[in-house]
Amino acid sequence: MMVPAQLKTMWMKRQQCPCGDWKCFVTYEGGANDTDVGSQSVKKDSGTLETMVAPYVGMVFKNDDEAFDYYGNFARKNGFSVRKERSRLSPQLGVYKRDFVCYRSGFAPARKKQMGENQRDRKSVRCGCDAKMYLSKEVVDGVSQWFVVQFSNVHNHELLEDDQVRLLPAYRKIREADQERILLLSKAGFPIHRIVKVLELERGIQGEQLSFLERDVRNFIQNRKKTVEENDALLTDKREHDTMDLVEACRANKEADPYFLYDVTVDENDKVENIAWSFGDSVHAYDMFGDVVYFDSTYRSMTYGMIFGAWFGIDNNGKILLFGCALLQDETSRSFAWALQAFLRFMKGRYPQTIITDIDPNLREAIRSESPNTKHVNSLYSILSRISSWFSLPLGPRFPEFKYEFEELCHLESIDEFDFRWNHMVTQFGLNADKHIDLLFTLRVCWALPYTKGCFLAQMDSSSYWKSVDIFFQGLFHAQTCLRGFFEQIGISSNNKIQSHEEALYMHLKTCLPIEEHARNILTPFAFNLLQQEMVLAMQYAASEMTNGSYLVRHFKKVDGERLVIWIPEEEQIHCSCKEFESTGILCRHALRVMLFKNYFQLPDKYFMNRWRQESSLLGYNGQSNTKDEWYQEFNSLTGTLFSEAVLTKERSDFVHRELTNEITRLITQVRDMPPADEILDVTLSPANVL
């Protein structure tokens, strides 16, 4: 199917603000530091212009385009613009003469009115200005060069200031990115003046500082209206064709891999509405690491008008996992509810403990309806990226102060202190009537640390994790392709994410404590590094036993910030008020300090979560059906290794007896879940492998 260049597949961040106001469009792609690319380029150009040399006779350029750009930059610096006047051709050299002149050069020819024509009598800007730069091409040693043969910078009109010269037609260019945004907003029903306001807000600049005017936007939309209508028809055909092609790709994948899963819904006209899919190795990964998932629904296809949703997780090495994907026709609660239902069907009805999402009222409603017992957390990373677009203009020069105060609030641990300082901040900056402040406070139980403390997030709230997700999307959307190619690229990326692993690293000890050496043998390098950091910091804390058997743990330099640690010796349970273990699955420095105080040489086994253990690995799983013979070989190998280790020391023997039951149960469960085999295997254990 042939598609014009302007219909290339494009993905962009959803622009609708979660506050619900259709007039409030925001952008947070690239973060706060990249909001004003246009102004940065202007500043860069200005710095270059300040050091420019005026053209002179004999000045050499590689080609005539380079000469015109140079003269144009010089003109902008000096308050006028230029245009191309005449060119001369020869059979041997082609174009060998170029005349560039001031935009007010010459005189406008008089136009005769036709009979009955009402023509507006517009005054021409041309006034016979003689400013010019003439060039001639010569071939020197086989290389073409352009020489300035005449130059004059004498004008018979007033030159413009910098804030006026940018409004000349030659400099009022609408960039391609702005063109896409203008068309999007126009299609959404925005009036012209509102479109201009949105562009100003997105760049963080004051009114009338864009490189084009409101009438340029109006002219652009009018000129593109017919093209847009034609493209809409082509897009409709392209969407129907490509979505059906995607469904066929899913069917083919299902035939090749029985573990591949997908689901499709169609409307009353049998047109595809929503598509969701998951790969076999993703389902297997979810079995081990599906305790917390992140659902990203921030990208929309400009070509197909569909929302792309992706379910992510994190493995025991701190790497992102792709659990599943969905293409949705819209971002209503109904579509999100269907996506969640499909995902849970793929994952055998197993609900995650925690779902992390962006702020979206419709998505929140869908999660509350379909997974009411799952804790819903809004990504603080995405909230912080929106702060600038929400508050920089209303607060003006006070915004940096507000941003600092807001980020301080994000790290408070007491609910009472958070609510008190929030109210003080709102009053201090006069934001009592701000709709975004109201939205954030209403949803505080989903993002503010005092309310989310203790929710299991498995290190998915770190900036490094969000950067990995961003990099994944950049690689996915970098190549412009059809939906089938997009689907295939996701499969490649998903497989790489799950199968990729780092070489085993030797984990150096830093404290030489028996607890540290014991943990090194159990945890992955990623998890061990986190625990090791807490162990090192635990040495800087003092533990004071209270009369009820609890402990107050305080840093040796800090007066405040003490933590209450409750120790239950008969059950070997330890609880800290910071709730770090409940949030990450890694014991905090405060609990470790009490463990050291109690002379523990090994941490209780319950504090090594299965998801962080070395044996919780995805390696060796390729999404294909393993035979029972392969599992039998794995079982034999495992029991043989355990037996040889158990005879070395009593400590290892005790550990083997404790862990063997769990491991056997896991293997038996996986064998039972397999499809029936074509042959009966001899599963009698050899005496050498029986404990």
Buried (B, 14 or more C-beta within 10 A) or exposed (E): EEBEEBBEBBBBEBBBBBBEEEEBBBBBBEEBEEBBEBBEEBEEEEEEBEEEEEBEEEBEBEBBEEBBEBBBBBBBBBBBBBBEBEEEEEEEBEEBBBBBBBBBBBEEEEEEEEEEEEEEEEEEEBBEBBBBBBBBBEEEEEEBBBBBBEBBBEBEBEEBEEEEBBBBEBBBEBEEEBBBBBBBBBEEEBEBEBBBBBBBBBBBBEEEBBBBBBEBBBEBBEEBEEEBEEBEEBBEEBBBBBBBBBBEBBEEBBEEBEBBBBBBBEEEEEEBBBBBBBBBBBBBBBBBBBBBBBBBBBBBBBBBBBBBBBBBBBBBBBBBBBBBBBBBBBBBBBBBBBBBBBBBEBBEEEBBBBBBBBBBBBBBBBBEBBBEEBBBBBBBBBBBBBBBBBBBBBBEEBBEEBBEBBEEBBEBBEBEEBBEBBEEBBEEBEBEEBBBBBBBEEBBBBBBBBBBBBBBBBBBBBEEBBEBBBEBBEEBBEEEBBBBBBBBBBBEBBBEBBBEEEEEEEBEEEBEBEBBBBBBEBBBBBBBBBBBEBBBBBBEBEBEEEEEEBBBBBBEEEEEEBBBBBBEEEEBEBBBBBBBBBBBBBBBBBBBBBBBBEEBEBBEEEBBBBBBBBEBBBEEBBBEBBBBEEBBEBBBEBBBEBBEEBEEEEEBBEBBEEEBEEBEEEBEEBBEEEEEEEEEEEEEEEEEBEE
